[in-house]
């Protein structure tokens, strides 16, 4: 009884004292009844705030959306004015976001709570790149409203194969027995920082790439159009020009061919009972095991042959 008398005096005479603590209004809530109360909207921090919320929290504040699933957007500044007008200025500090979303029935999830799971799934999916993964720029609804109160789990499913850069996601809310309830979409941006080979000077197509021509720098794979070379198997030959300090991509290098275009080779054909050798001209470069086009020097016929060594090719 003493508590209610004190509360009544506090509400009628706000000039007497200001309660300590805070009332923190959520950015999104679900309500079950025809009216929205302070208990629906806010949580209390501090003993004074908790005591006051216990006394006034069930008092109807404004009408809720008309039917289950209906949603309303409340202006934060106007909502704060309404709370102060309804309950007096001696309330604790009232923190209200710019907008409060209210749904009749169901439940609401904060997408912020899903970020650790999203980070873990995408970090694992991008681990094969061998770099340091950072997830940022979450573009999805702040709050995910569901039509039911039944306990759910949220599955995070990347759309397609995750790669550095912008990644599309599908968020599926399912019941504990696996029944789909609702799905949402969003995107994130994945940085993958990795130390990769760069050109120590300008490299031209056809140059032989040796260790002294390679430097290394930490780069973000998200901004690379092509996969970087892994830095191994030197020496190699450049297949494209690369500027000084630029990343050397995997498709800008190739093994140094053992057979060069225009080279005269011996073509070997070995059957079960017959072995033939004829001179041929290589029409393209090739390494051991590669299949290249060669021209018979006698018949001028072009055939495909597999490189055996620097002087020999054979019919596969």
Buried (B, 14 or more C-beta within 10 A) or exposed (E): EEEEEEBEEBBEEBEEEEBEBBBBBBBBBBBEEEEBBBBBBBBBBBEBBBBBBEBBBEEEBBEBBEEEEEBBEBEBEEBBEBBBEBBBEBBBBBEBBEBBBBBBBBBBBBBEEBBEEBBEBBBEBBEEBEBBBBBEEBEBBBBBBBBBEBEBEBBBEBEEEBBBBEBBBEBBBBEEEEEEBBBBEBEBBBBBBBBBBBBBEEBEEEBEBEEEBBBEEEBBBBEBEEBBBEBEEBEBBBEBBBEEEBBBBEEBBBBBBBBEEEBEBBBBEEEEEEEEEBEBBBBBBBEEEBEBBBBBEEEEEEBEBBBBEEEBBBBE
